Amino acid sequence: MDESTNKDIKKALLDRCESMDIPLVGVASVDQWKIPPFLPWVPKEFHPQSIYPEAKSVIVIGLPISLPVLETSPSIYYRELYTTVNMLLDQYTYRLANFLNYDGKASIFVPRDGYGSIQVLVENPIAFFSHRHAALLAGLGTFGVNNMILTPEYGPRVRFGSILSSADLHPDQIFENQLCNHCMRCVEMCPSNSINREDYPKGLTDKKTCSTYSAELNKHYVSPCGICIKVCPIGNDRTLYQRNNDKIYVDQDRFASYHKSWKHVRTYGGKALL
């Protein structure tokens, strides 16, 4: 494929994403998995070509999690938002893969959650492909202490989906500077004590503890947890929603109206544990 064709395909792909109201999209070359930006890195069996041998590029899209909804977590409200965003990611990546297929560039989507249930994650806390590592290589953000990808636009409040494509697309540039400011709010406010501040950038040192806590929330229909991404100060969405004061989640007197609204939402539709 010549360079002009490469550019035309990528432009058509970006235009299609814009028409679908997808705010974040990036491209990584499968060769980037072979040169780890840090260690430990993704084992070879989780690389794109180990899953789809014809793959030359990985296209990653991101959809935001609305902060005011996330702030009600654990709640049925956040659970429904999480489910909705996941469904959209699967639909969008499926549609984009077919968009490339129609143009003769064989592509497949990767489902947002590559596991059957929270209980499965308790027993084996890993999926067959990491969208987060793909998002890093596609230039959409950098890892934070909470082991999530932080983006300039939404901090870690983004869900990612990926497409493995035979199209040899020009990759986007990886972020050179870390976005995480090491404020440690995610560590201090994690309800399951799953995050070890000394283990950055590996992040979660006890995935089983995190999954076990989410499984408990799931029994009450208010999973996932989301606390570590809620309190993260990174992201332009905090300014949009006027959430730049770092005391909002701990000072219940000064921000009484917010805490009252969150409690109201948590009271209905499920039984919260917090």
Secondary structure, 3 states (H helix, E strand, C coil): CCHHHHHHHHHHHHHHHHHCCCCEEEEEEHHHHHCCCCCCCCCHHHCHHHHCCCCCEEEEEEEECCHHHHCCCCCHHHHHHHHHHHHHHHHHHHHHHHHHHHCCCCEEEECCCCCCCHHHHHHCCCCCCCHHHHHHHCCCCEECCCCCEEECCCECCEEEEEEEECCCCCCCCCCCCCCCCCCCHHHHHCCCCCECHHHCCCCECCHHHHHHHHHHHHHCCCCCCCHHHHCCCCCCHHHHCCCCCCCCCCCCCCCHHHHHHHHHHHHCCCCCCC
